[in-house]
Amino acid sequence: HRLFPTLKAPRRARGEAILRWLRRRALLRAGLAALAVLLFAGAFVGPVRGYALVPAATRRIDVVVVLDTSRSMWVEDVAPSRLGRAKNEIVALLDAMRGERAGLIAFAGLARSVAPLTQDMRTVRYFVERLSPNENRKGGTDIGGALRLALERFEATDGGGTQAMVLVTDGEDLSGEGLAAAGEAKERGIRVHVLGMGTEGGGKVPD
């Protein structure tokens, strides 16, 4: 009775009253739906009182991978070989990079630039997977020359951001030039990370 106070009225009057109530309810629901649409549209447009342009600070990361491709990297004391394991680790690093730049240097007795600093990780990975000791023009392990070539790659950029080298090798720095080059990198704020490949027992170099 409180919902429909006209229930005591004649049937026709009750019907008309109920119909009028339903119509008012439908209009009310339609009005609320229209209001909700307007509010949603306003929220989507995002009205604000004034605005300010705030520069977003971005920090670029440049990494040059320096890979030893001397014949001793064919030793199989780590599976599938030192070189194969090194490639797997480098590819995993490249896959984890998002928005950074990577470059690639290969070395044995001489160092050579394989890929400049780039965000195209697919290309860098392509070169990594195809590196072989057969491409070396001179045997040996010139770590110092390789690190200094990496420093030159950084000098060719516009600077800024974080710079680092990842040296992957199984060789010893017998001449001390590698340590000296790493010192030069440190003075410039460039970190040198070393990933040594191989085991203490070692193994035979395949013929």
PyMOL CGO cylinders between C-alpha atoms (Angstrom):
from pymol import cmd
from pymol.cgo import CYLINDER

trace = [
    CYLINDER, 0.00, 0.00, 0.00, 2.88, 2.36, 0.70, 0.3, 1, 1, 1, 1, 1, 1,
    CYLINDER, 2.88, 2.36, 0.70, 4.40, 1.53, -2.67, 0.3, 1, 1, 1, 1, 1, 1,
    CYLINDER, 4.40, 1.53, -2.67, 1.12, 1.76, -4.56, 0.3, 1, 1, 1, 1, 1, 1,
    CYLINDER, 1.12, 1.76, -4.56, -1.31, 3.87, -2.49, 0.3, 1, 1, 1, 1, 1, 1,
    CYLINDER, -1.31, 3.87, -2.49, -3.92, 3.60, -5.25, 0.3, 1, 1, 1, 1, 1, 1,
    CYLINDER, -3.92, 3.60, -5.25, -4.49, -0.14, -4.72, 0.3, 1, 1, 1, 1, 1, 1,
    CYLINDER, -4.49, -0.14, -4.72, -7.82, 0.65, -3.07, 0.3, 1, 1, 1, 1, 1, 1,
    CYLINDER, -7.82, 0.65, -3.07, -8.96, 2.56, -6.17, 0.3, 1, 1, 1, 1, 1, 1,
    CYLINDER, -8.96, 2.56, -6.17, -10.90, 0.90, -9.00, 0.3, 1, 1, 1, 1, 1, 1,
    CYLINDER, -10.90, 0.90, -9.00, -9.03, -1.53, -11.18, 0.3, 1, 1, 1, 1, 1, 1,
    CYLINDER, -9.03, -1.53, -11.18, -8.71, 0.83, -14.15, 0.3, 1, 1, 1, 1, 1, 1,
    CYLINDER, -8.71, 0.83, -14.15, -7.53, 3.65, -11.94, 0.3, 1, 1, 1, 1, 1, 1,
    CYLINDER, -7.53, 3.65, -11.94, -5.05, 1.34, -10.31, 0.3, 1, 1, 1, 1, 1, 1,
    CYLINDER, -5.05, 1.34, -10.31, -3.75, 0.28, -13.67, 0.3, 1, 1, 1, 1, 1, 1,
    CYLINDER, -3.75, 0.28, -13.67, -3.32, 3.85, -14.85, 0.3, 1, 1, 1, 1, 1, 1,
    CYLINDER, -3.32, 3.85, -14.85, -1.58, 4.78, -11.60, 0.3, 1, 1, 1, 1, 1, 1,
    CYLINDER, -1.58, 4.78, -11.60, 0.79, 1.84, -11.86, 0.3, 1, 1, 1, 1, 1, 1,
    CYLINDER, 0.79, 1.84, -11.86, 1.47, 2.69, -15.50, 0.3, 1, 1, 1, 1, 1, 1,
    CYLINDER, 1.47, 2.69, -15.50, 2.25, 6.30, -14.60, 0.3, 1, 1, 1, 1, 1, 1,
    CYLINDER, 2.25, 6.30, -14.60, 4.60, 5.08, -11.83, 0.3, 1, 1, 1, 1, 1, 1,
    CYLINDER, 4.60, 5.08, -11.83, 6.37, 2.73, -14.20, 0.3, 1, 1, 1, 1, 1, 1,
    CYLINDER, 6.37, 2.73, -14.20, 6.74, 5.51, -16.77, 0.3, 1, 1, 1, 1, 1, 1,
    CYLINDER, 6.74, 5.51, -16.77, 8.19, 7.85, -14.17, 0.3, 1, 1, 1, 1, 1, 1,
    CYLINDER, 8.19, 7.85, -14.17, 10.54, 5.08, -13.05, 0.3, 1, 1, 1, 1, 1, 1,
    CYLINDER, 10.54, 5.08, -13.05, 11.61, 4.45, -16.66, 0.3, 1, 1, 1, 1, 1, 1,
    CYLINDER, 11.61, 4.45, -16.66, 12.22, 8.16, -17.19, 0.3, 1, 1, 1, 1, 1, 1,
    CYLINDER, 12.22, 8.16, -17.19, 14.20, 8.30, -13.96, 0.3, 1, 1, 1, 1, 1, 1,
    CYLINDER, 14.20, 8.30, -13.96, 16.34, 5.34, -15.00, 0.3, 1, 1, 1, 1, 1, 1,
    CYLINDER, 16.34, 5.34, -15.00, 16.88, 6.86, -18.44, 0.3, 1, 1, 1, 1, 1, 1,
    CYLINDER, 16.88, 6.86, -18.44, 17.89, 10.15, -16.85, 0.3, 1, 1, 1, 1, 1, 1,
    CYLINDER, 17.89, 10.15, -16.85, 20.31, 8.43, -14.49, 0.3, 1, 1, 1, 1, 1, 1,
    CYLINDER, 20.31, 8.43, -14.49, 21.80, 6.45, -17.37, 0.3, 1, 1, 1, 1, 1, 1,
    CYLINDER, 21.80, 6.45, -17.37, 22.29, 9.64, -19.40, 0.3, 1, 1, 1, 1, 1, 1,
    CYLINDER, 22.29, 9.64, -19.40, 23.89, 11.33, -16.40, 0.3, 1, 1, 1, 1, 1, 1,
    CYLINDER, 23.89, 11.33, -16.40, 26.23, 8.37, -15.94, 0.3, 1, 1, 1, 1, 1, 1,
    CYLINDER, 26.23, 8.37, -15.94, 27.26, 8.58, -19.61, 0.3, 1, 1, 1, 1, 1, 1,
    CYLINDER, 27.26, 8.58, -19.61, 27.96, 12.29, -19.28, 0.3, 1, 1, 1, 1, 1, 1,
    CYLINDER, 27.96, 12.29, -19.28, 30.02, 11.76, -16.13, 0.3, 1, 1, 1, 1, 1, 1,
    CYLINDER, 30.02, 11.76, -16.13, 31.97, 8.94, -17.78, 0.3, 1, 1, 1, 1, 1, 1,
    CYLINDER, 31.97, 8.94, -17.78, 32.66, 11.11, -20.83, 0.3, 1, 1, 1, 1, 1, 1,
    CYLINDER, 32.66, 11.11, -20.83, 33.82, 13.93, -18.59, 0.3, 1, 1, 1, 1, 1, 1,
    CYLINDER, 33.82, 13.93, -18.59, 36.13, 11.60, -16.70, 0.3, 1, 1, 1, 1, 1, 1,
    CYLINDER, 36.13, 11.60, -16.70, 37.51, 10.26, -19.98, 0.3, 1, 1, 1, 1, 1, 1,
    CYLINDER, 37.51, 10.26, -19.98, 38.27, 13.77, -21.25, 0.3, 1, 1, 1, 1, 1, 1,
    CYLINDER, 38.27, 13.77, -21.25, 39.95, 14.47, -17.94, 0.3, 1, 1, 1, 1, 1, 1,
    CYLINDER, 39.95, 14.47, -17.94, 39.18, 18.11, -17.18, 0.3, 1, 1, 1, 1, 1, 1,
    CYLINDER, 39.18, 18.11, -17.18, 41.85, 19.72, -15.05, 0.3, 1, 1, 1, 1, 1, 1,
    CYLINDER, 41.85, 19.72, -15.05, 42.34, 23.12, -13.57, 0.3, 1, 1, 1, 1, 1, 1,
    CYLINDER, 42.34, 23.12, -13.57, 45.53, 24.29, -15.22, 0.3, 1, 1, 1, 1, 1, 1,
    CYLINDER, 45.53, 24.29, -15.22, 48.44, 22.05, -16.12, 0.3, 1, 1, 1, 1, 1, 1,
    CYLINDER, 48.44, 22.05, -16.12, 52.23, 21.96, -16.01, 0.3, 1, 1, 1, 1, 1, 1,
    CYLINDER, 52.23, 21.96, -16.01, 54.77, 20.25, -18.26, 0.3, 1, 1, 1, 1, 1, 1,
    CYLINDER, 54.77, 20.25, -18.26, 57.14, 18.23, -16.11, 0.3, 1, 1, 1, 1, 1, 1,
    CYLINDER, 57.14, 18.23, -16.11, 60.24, 16.81, -17.84, 0.3, 1, 1, 1, 1, 1, 1,
    CYLINDER, 60.24, 16.81, -17.84, 60.55, 13.05, -17.31, 0.3, 1, 1, 1, 1, 1, 1,
    CYLINDER, 60.55, 13.05, -17.31, 64.05, 12.01, -16.32, 0.3, 1, 1, 1, 1, 1, 1,
    CYLINDER, 64.05, 12.01, -16.32, 65.31, 9.07, -18.39, 0.3, 1, 1, 1, 1, 1, 1,
    CYLINDER, 65.31, 9.07, -18.39, 68.57, 7.24, -17.83, 0.3, 1, 1, 1, 1, 1, 1,
    CYLINDER, 68.57, 7.24, -17.83, 70.06, 5.48, -20.81, 0.3, 1, 1, 1, 1, 1, 1,
    CYLINDER, 70.06, 5.48, -20.81, 72.17, 2.37, -20.35, 0.3, 1, 1, 1, 1, 1, 1,
    CYLINDER, 72.17, 2.37, -20.35, 74.87, 1.50, -22.89, 0.3, 1, 1, 1, 1, 1, 1,
    CYLINDER, 74.87, 1.50, -22.89, 76.57, -1.90, -22.68, 0.3, 1, 1, 1, 1, 1, 1,
    CYLINDER, 76.57, -1.90, -22.68, 79.42, -3.08, -24.89, 0.3, 1, 1, 1, 1, 1, 1,
    CYLINDER, 79.42, -3.08, -24.89, 79.95, -6.86, -24.79, 0.3, 1, 1, 1, 1, 1, 1,
    CYLINDER, 79.95, -6.86, -24.79, 83.61, -7.81, -25.33, 0.3, 1, 1, 1, 1, 1, 1,
    CYLINDER, 83.61, -7.81, -25.33, 83.76, -11.49, -26.32, 0.3, 1, 1, 1, 1, 1, 1,
    CYLINDER, 83.76, -11.49, -26.32, 86.88, -13.63, -26.46, 0.3, 1, 1, 1, 1, 1, 1,
    CYLINDER, 86.88, -13.63, -26.46, 86.82, -15.74, -29.64, 0.3, 1, 1, 1, 1, 1, 1,
    CYLINDER, 86.82, -15.74, -29.64, 90.28, -17.29, -29.32, 0.3, 1, 1, 1, 1, 1, 1,
    CYLINDER, 90.28, -17.29, -29.32, 90.65, -20.99, -30.15, 0.3, 1, 1, 1, 1, 1, 1,
    CYLINDER, 90.65, -20.99, -30.15, 90.73, -21.94, -26.48, 0.3, 1, 1, 1, 1, 1, 1,
    CYLINDER, 90.73, -21.94, -26.48, 87.07, -20.89, -26.28, 0.3, 1, 1, 1, 1, 1, 1,
    CYLINDER, 87.07, -20.89, -26.28, 86.31, -24.13, -28.14, 0.3, 1, 1, 1, 1, 1, 1,
    CYLINDER, 86.31, -24.13, -28.14, 87.33, -26.15, -25.06, 0.3, 1, 1, 1, 1, 1, 1,
    CYLINDER, 87.33, -26.15, -25.06, 84.41, -28.24, -23.82, 0.3, 1, 1, 1, 1, 1, 1,
    CYLINDER, 84.41, -28.24, -23.82, 85.05, -28.21, -20.07, 0.3, 1, 1, 1, 1, 1, 1,
    CYLINDER, 85.05, -28.21, -20.07, 81.73, -26.34, -19.83, 0.3, 1, 1, 1, 1, 1, 1,
    CYLINDER, 81.73, -26.34, -19.83, 78.77, -27.42, -21.95, 0.3, 1, 1, 1, 1, 1, 1,
    CYLINDER, 78.77, -27.42, -21.95, 78.43, -27.15, -24.87, 0.3, 1, 1, 1, 1, 1, 1,
    CYLINDER, 78.43, -27.15, -24.87, 81.79, -25.34, -25.00, 0.3, 1, 1, 1, 1, 1, 1,
    CYLINDER, 81.79, -25.34, -25.00, 83.24, -22.19, -23.50, 0.3, 1, 1, 1, 1, 1, 1,
    CYLINDER, 83.24, -22.19, -23.50, 82.22, -20.20, -26.54, 0.3, 1, 1, 1, 1, 1, 1,
    CYLINDER, 82.22, -20.20, -26.54, 78.80, -21.81, -26.73, 0.3, 1, 1, 1, 1, 1, 1,
    CYLINDER, 78.80, -21.81, -26.73, 78.15, -21.11, -23.05, 0.3, 1, 1, 1, 1, 1, 1,
    CYLINDER, 78.15, -21.11, -23.05, 79.39, -17.53, -23.47, 0.3, 1, 1, 1, 1, 1, 1,
    CYLINDER, 79.39, -17.53, -23.47, 76.98, -16.98, -26.37, 0.3, 1, 1, 1, 1, 1, 1,
    CYLINDER, 76.98, -16.98, -26.37, 74.08, -18.35, -24.30, 0.3, 1, 1, 1, 1, 1, 1,
    CYLINDER, 74.08, -18.35, -24.30, 74.87, -15.94, -21.47, 0.3, 1, 1, 1, 1, 1, 1,
    CYLINDER, 74.87, -15.94, -21.47, 75.17, -12.97, -23.83, 0.3, 1, 1, 1, 1, 1, 1,
    CYLINDER, 75.17, -12.97, -23.83, 71.91, -13.79, -25.59, 0.3, 1, 1, 1, 1, 1, 1,
    CYLINDER, 71.91, -13.79, -25.59, 70.17, -14.01, -22.20, 0.3, 1, 1, 1, 1, 1, 1,
    CYLINDER, 70.17, -14.01, -22.20, 71.52, -10.56, -21.38, 0.3, 1, 1, 1, 1, 1, 1,
    CYLINDER, 71.52, -10.56, -21.38, 70.28, -9.13, -24.68, 0.3, 1, 1, 1, 1, 1, 1,
    CYLINDER, 70.28, -9.13, -24.68, 66.84, -10.68, -24.18, 0.3, 1, 1, 1, 1, 1, 1,
    CYLINDER, 66.84, -10.68, -24.18, 66.58, -8.97, -20.78, 0.3, 1, 1, 1, 1, 1, 1,
    CYLINDER, 66.58, -8.97, -20.78, 67.43, -5.51, -22.13, 0.3, 1, 1, 1, 1, 1, 1,
    CYLINDER, 67.43, -5.51, -22.13, 64.51, -3.17, -22.72, 0.3, 1, 1, 1, 1, 1, 1,
    CYLINDER, 64.51, -3.17, -22.72, 65.23, 0.21, -24.27, 0.3, 1, 1, 1, 1, 1, 1,
    CYLINDER, 65.23, 0.21, -24.27, 68.98, 0.03, -23.58, 0.3, 1, 1, 1, 1, 1, 1,
    CYLINDER, 68.98, 0.03, -23.58, 71.70, -0.05, -26.21, 0.3, 1, 1, 1, 1, 1, 1,
    CYLINDER, 71.70, -0.05, -26.21, 74.20, -2.84, -26.76, 0.3, 1, 1, 1, 1, 1, 1,
    CYLINDER, 74.20, -2.84, -26.76, 77.37, -3.15, -28.83, 0.3, 1, 1, 1, 1, 1, 1,
    CYLINDER, 77.37, -3.15, -28.83, 79.62, -6.11, -29.61, 0.3, 1, 1, 1, 1, 1, 1,
    CYLINDER, 79.62, -6.11, -29.61, 83.39, -6.51, -29.90, 0.3, 1, 1, 1, 1, 1, 1,
    CYLINDER, 83.39, -6.51, -29.90, 85.15, -9.79, -30.62, 0.3, 1, 1, 1, 1, 1, 1,
    CYLINDER, 85.15, -9.79, -30.62, 88.84, -10.38, -30.00, 0.3, 1, 1, 1, 1, 1, 1,
    CYLINDER, 88.84, -10.38, -30.00, 91.69, -12.85, -29.94, 0.3, 1, 1, 1, 1, 1, 1,
    CYLINDER, 91.69, -12.85, -29.94, 95.15, -11.52, -30.80, 0.3, 1, 1, 1, 1, 1, 1,
    CYLINDER, 95.15, -11.52, -30.80, 93.39, -8.53, -32.39, 0.3, 1, 1, 1, 1, 1, 1,
    CYLINDER, 93.39, -8.53, -32.39, 90.09, -6.86, -31.52, 0.3, 1, 1, 1, 1, 1, 1,
    CYLINDER, 90.09, -6.86, -31.52, 87.40, -6.01, -34.04, 0.3, 1, 1, 1, 1, 1, 1,
    CYLINDER, 87.40, -6.01, -34.04, 84.14, -4.12, -33.77, 0.3, 1, 1, 1, 1, 1, 1,
    CYLINDER, 84.14, -4.12, -33.77, 81.23, -6.37, -34.75, 0.3, 1, 1, 1, 1, 1, 1,
    CYLINDER, 81.23, -6.37, -34.75, 78.21, -4.20, -33.88, 0.3, 1, 1, 1, 1, 1, 1,
    CYLINDER, 78.21, -4.20, -33.88, 78.01, -0.56, -32.80, 0.3, 1, 1, 1, 1, 1, 1,
    CYLINDER, 78.01, -0.56, -32.80, 75.84, 0.57, -29.89, 0.3, 1, 1, 1, 1, 1, 1,
    CYLINDER, 75.84, 0.57, -29.89, 72.26, 0.01, -30.99, 0.3, 1, 1, 1, 1, 1, 1,
    CYLINDER, 72.26, 0.01, -30.99, 68.80, -0.76, -29.63, 0.3, 1, 1, 1, 1, 1, 1,
    CYLINDER, 68.80, -0.76, -29.63, 68.38, -3.41, -32.33, 0.3, 1, 1, 1, 1, 1, 1,
    CYLINDER, 68.38, -3.41, -32.33, 68.99, -6.44, -30.10, 0.3, 1, 1, 1, 1, 1, 1,
    CYLINDER, 68.99, -6.44, -30.10, 67.95, -8.82, -32.87, 0.3, 1, 1, 1, 1, 1, 1,
    CYLINDER, 67.95, -8.82, -32.87, 70.89, -7.71, -35.01, 0.3, 1, 1, 1, 1, 1, 1,
    CYLINDER, 70.89, -7.71, -35.01, 73.36, -7.92, -32.12, 0.3, 1, 1, 1, 1, 1, 1,
    CYLINDER, 73.36, -7.92, -32.12, 72.09, -11.39, -31.30, 0.3, 1, 1, 1, 1, 1, 1,
    CYLINDER, 72.09, -11.39, -31.30, 72.48, -12.42, -34.95, 0.3, 1, 1, 1, 1, 1, 1,
    CYLINDER, 72.48, -12.42, -34.95, 76.18, -11.49, -34.86, 0.3, 1, 1, 1, 1, 1, 1,
    CYLINDER, 76.18, -11.49, -34.86, 76.74, -13.11, -31.45, 0.3, 1, 1, 1, 1, 1, 1,
    CYLINDER, 76.74, -13.11, -31.45, 75.36, -16.45, -32.62, 0.3, 1, 1, 1, 1, 1, 1,
    CYLINDER, 75.36, -16.45, -32.62, 77.62, -16.49, -35.69, 0.3, 1, 1, 1, 1, 1, 1,
    CYLINDER, 77.62, -16.49, -35.69, 80.96, -15.54, -34.11, 0.3, 1, 1, 1, 1, 1, 1,
    CYLINDER, 80.96, -15.54, -34.11, 83.71, -18.15, -34.52, 0.3, 1, 1, 1, 1, 1, 1,
    CYLINDER, 83.71, -18.15, -34.52, 87.47, -18.42, -33.87, 0.3, 1, 1, 1, 1, 1, 1,
    CYLINDER, 87.47, -18.42, -33.87, 87.83, -19.10, -37.60, 0.3, 1, 1, 1, 1, 1, 1,
    CYLINDER, 87.83, -19.10, -37.60, 87.33, -15.38, -38.21, 0.3, 1, 1, 1, 1, 1, 1,
    CYLINDER, 87.33, -15.38, -38.21, 90.37, -14.34, -36.15, 0.3, 1, 1, 1, 1, 1, 1,
    CYLINDER, 90.37, -14.34, -36.15, 93.25, -12.83, -38.08, 0.3, 1, 1, 1, 1, 1, 1,
    CYLINDER, 93.25, -12.83, -38.08, 95.71, -13.38, -35.22, 0.3, 1, 1, 1, 1, 1, 1,
    CYLINDER, 95.71, -13.38, -35.22, 95.86, -15.84, -32.36, 0.3, 1, 1, 1, 1, 1, 1,
    CYLINDER, 95.86, -15.84, -32.36, 96.26, -14.91, -28.71, 0.3, 1, 1, 1, 1, 1, 1,
    CYLINDER, 96.26, -14.91, -28.71, 94.19, -13.02, -26.14, 0.3, 1, 1, 1, 1, 1, 1,
    CYLINDER, 94.19, -13.02, -26.14, 94.66, -9.26, -26.26, 0.3, 1, 1, 1, 1, 1, 1,
    CYLINDER, 94.66, -9.26, -26.26, 92.30, -8.19, -23.47, 0.3, 1, 1, 1, 1, 1, 1,
    CYLINDER, 92.30, -8.19, -23.47, 93.79, -4.69, -23.23, 0.3, 1, 1, 1, 1, 1, 1,
    CYLINDER, 93.79, -4.69, -23.23, 93.30, -3.99, -26.94, 0.3, 1, 1, 1, 1, 1, 1,
    CYLINDER, 93.30, -3.99, -26.94, 89.71, -5.23, -26.78, 0.3, 1, 1, 1, 1, 1, 1,
    CYLINDER, 89.71, -5.23, -26.78, 88.81, -3.02, -23.81, 0.3, 1, 1, 1, 1, 1, 1,
    CYLINDER, 88.81, -3.02, -23.81, 90.41, 0.04, -25.40, 0.3, 1, 1, 1, 1, 1, 1,
    CYLINDER, 90.41, 0.04, -25.40, 88.43, -0.56, -28.58, 0.3, 1, 1, 1, 1, 1, 1,
    CYLINDER, 88.43, -0.56, -28.58, 85.30, -0.67, -26.42, 0.3, 1, 1, 1, 1, 1, 1,
    CYLINDER, 85.30, -0.67, -26.42, 86.30, 2.68, -24.91, 0.3, 1, 1, 1, 1, 1, 1,
    CYLINDER, 86.30, 2.68, -24.91, 86.49, 4.10, -28.43, 0.3, 1, 1, 1, 1, 1, 1,
    CYLINDER, 86.49, 4.10, -28.43, 82.94, 2.90, -29.09, 0.3, 1, 1, 1, 1, 1, 1,
    CYLINDER, 82.94, 2.90, -29.09, 81.76, 4.92, -26.09, 0.3, 1, 1, 1, 1, 1, 1,
    CYLINDER, 81.76, 4.92, -26.09, 83.67, 7.98, -27.32, 0.3, 1, 1, 1, 1, 1, 1,
    CYLINDER, 83.67, 7.98, -27.32, 81.71, 7.78, -30.59, 0.3, 1, 1, 1, 1, 1, 1,
    CYLINDER, 81.71, 7.78, -30.59, 78.42, 8.30, -28.69, 0.3, 1, 1, 1, 1, 1, 1,
    CYLINDER, 78.42, 8.30, -28.69, 76.98, 11.51, -27.30, 0.3, 1, 1, 1, 1, 1, 1,
    CYLINDER, 76.98, 11.51, -27.30, 77.76, 10.43, -23.73, 0.3, 1, 1, 1, 1, 1, 1,
    CYLINDER, 77.76, 10.43, -23.73, 75.40, 10.54, -20.80, 0.3, 1, 1, 1, 1, 1, 1,
    CYLINDER, 75.40, 10.54, -20.80, 73.62, 7.72, -19.03, 0.3, 1, 1, 1, 1, 1, 1,
    CYLINDER, 73.62, 7.72, -19.03, 75.23, 4.64, -17.58, 0.3, 1, 1, 1, 1, 1, 1,
    CYLINDER, 75.23, 4.64, -17.58, 78.02, 2.95, -19.52, 0.3, 1, 1, 1, 1, 1, 1,
    CYLINDER, 78.02, 2.95, -19.52, 79.43, -0.51, -18.89, 0.3, 1, 1, 1, 1, 1, 1,
    CYLINDER, 79.43, -0.51, -18.89, 81.46, -3.29, -20.51, 0.3, 1, 1, 1, 1, 1, 1,
    CYLINDER, 81.46, -3.29, -20.51, 80.93, -7.00, -20.12, 0.3, 1, 1, 1, 1, 1, 1,
    CYLINDER, 80.93, -7.00, -20.12, 84.18, -8.87, -20.77, 0.3, 1, 1, 1, 1, 1, 1,
    CYLINDER, 84.18, -8.87, -20.77, 83.65, -12.58, -21.51, 0.3, 1, 1, 1, 1, 1, 1,
    CYLINDER, 83.65, -12.58, -21.51, 86.91, -14.51, -21.71, 0.3, 1, 1, 1, 1, 1, 1,
    CYLINDER, 86.91, -14.51, -21.71, 88.80, -17.63, -20.65, 0.3, 1, 1, 1, 1, 1, 1,
    CYLINDER, 88.80, -17.63, -20.65, 92.20, -15.98, -20.91, 0.3, 1, 1, 1, 1, 1, 1,
    CYLINDER, 92.20, -15.98, -20.91, 94.66, -14.49, -18.44, 0.3, 1, 1, 1, 1, 1, 1,
    CYLINDER, 94.66, -14.49, -18.44, 95.82, -10.90, -18.61, 0.3, 1, 1, 1, 1, 1, 1,
    CYLINDER, 95.82, -10.90, -18.61, 99.48, -11.86, -18.72, 0.3, 1, 1, 1, 1, 1, 1,
    CYLINDER, 99.48, -11.86, -18.72, 100.65, -8.50, -20.07, 0.3, 1, 1, 1, 1, 1, 1,
    CYLINDER, 100.65, -8.50, -20.07, 98.67, -6.42, -17.57, 0.3, 1, 1, 1, 1, 1, 1,
    CYLINDER, 98.67, -6.42, -17.57, 97.27, -4.29, -20.40, 0.3, 1, 1, 1, 1, 1, 1,
    CYLINDER, 97.27, -4.29, -20.40, 93.75, -5.45, -19.63, 0.3, 1, 1, 1, 1, 1, 1,
    CYLINDER, 93.75, -5.45, -19.63, 94.00, -4.20, -16.05, 0.3, 1, 1, 1, 1, 1, 1,
    CYLINDER, 94.00, -4.20, -16.05, 95.41, -0.89, -17.28, 0.3, 1, 1, 1, 1, 1, 1,
    CYLINDER, 95.41, -0.89, -17.28, 92.55, -0.47, -19.76, 0.3, 1, 1, 1, 1, 1, 1,
    CYLINDER, 92.55, -0.47, -19.76, 90.04, -1.31, -17.05, 0.3, 1, 1, 1, 1, 1, 1,
    CYLINDER, 90.04, -1.31, -17.05, 91.63, 1.43, -14.95, 0.3, 1, 1, 1, 1, 1, 1,
    CYLINDER, 91.63, 1.43, -14.95, 91.12, 3.91, -17.78, 0.3, 1, 1, 1, 1, 1, 1,
    CYLINDER, 91.12, 3.91, -17.78, 87.48, 2.88, -17.99, 0.3, 1, 1, 1, 1, 1, 1,
    CYLINDER, 87.48, 2.88, -17.99, 87.06, 3.37, -14.25, 0.3, 1, 1, 1, 1, 1, 1,
    CYLINDER, 87.06, 3.37, -14.25, 88.44, 6.89, -14.49, 0.3, 1, 1, 1, 1, 1, 1,
    CYLINDER, 88.44, 6.89, -14.49, 85.73, 7.66, -17.04, 0.3, 1, 1, 1, 1, 1, 1,
    CYLINDER, 85.73, 7.66, -17.04, 83.02, 6.15, -14.87, 0.3, 1, 1, 1, 1, 1, 1,
    CYLINDER, 83.02, 6.15, -14.87, 82.61, 3.06, -17.06, 0.3, 1, 1, 1, 1, 1, 1,
    CYLINDER, 82.61, 3.06, -17.06, 82.18, -0.18, -15.18, 0.3, 1, 1, 1, 1, 1, 1,
    CYLINDER, 82.18, -0.18, -15.18, 83.87, -3.36, -16.40, 0.3, 1, 1, 1, 1, 1, 1,
    CYLINDER, 83.87, -3.36, -16.40, 82.17, -6.65, -15.53, 0.3, 1, 1, 1, 1, 1, 1,
    CYLINDER, 82.17, -6.65, -15.53, 84.13, -9.86, -16.15, 0.3, 1, 1, 1, 1, 1, 1,
    CYLINDER, 84.13, -9.86, -16.15, 82.56, -13.24, -16.90, 0.3, 1, 1, 1, 1, 1, 1,
    CYLINDER, 82.56, -13.24, -16.90, 85.24, -15.92, -16.80, 0.3, 1, 1, 1, 1, 1, 1,
    CYLINDER, 85.24, -15.92, -16.80, 84.57, -19.05, -18.85, 0.3, 1, 1, 1, 1, 1, 1,
    CYLINDER, 84.57, -19.05, -18.85, 86.03, -22.47, -18.07, 0.3, 1, 1, 1, 1, 1, 1,
    CYLINDER, 86.03, -22.47, -18.07, 86.89, -24.71, -15.15, 0.3, 1, 1, 1, 1, 1, 1,
    CYLINDER, 86.89, -24.71, -15.15, 90.01, -25.12, -13.04, 0.3, 1, 1, 1, 1, 1, 1,
    CYLINDER, 90.01, -25.12, -13.04, 90.64, -28.49, -14.66, 0.3, 1, 1, 1, 1, 1, 1,
    CYLINDER, 90.64, -28.49, -14.66, 90.49, -27.00, -18.15, 0.3, 1, 1, 1, 1, 1, 1,
    CYLINDER, 90.49, -27.00, -18.15, 90.51, -29.15, -21.23, 0.3, 1, 1, 1, 1, 1, 1,
    CYLINDER, 90.51, -29.15, -21.23, 92.08, -29.75, -24.61, 0.3, 1, 1, 1, 1, 1, 1,
    CYLINDER, 92.08, -29.75, -24.61, 91.65, -27.33, -27.47, 0.3, 1, 1, 1, 1, 1, 1,
    CYLINDER, 91.65, -27.33, -27.47, 89.96, -29.18, -30.36, 0.3, 1, 1, 1, 1, 1, 1,
    CYLINDER, 89.96, -29.18, -30.36, 92.13, -29.45, -33.47, 0.3, 1, 1, 1, 1, 1, 1,
]
cmd.load_cgo(trace, "trace")
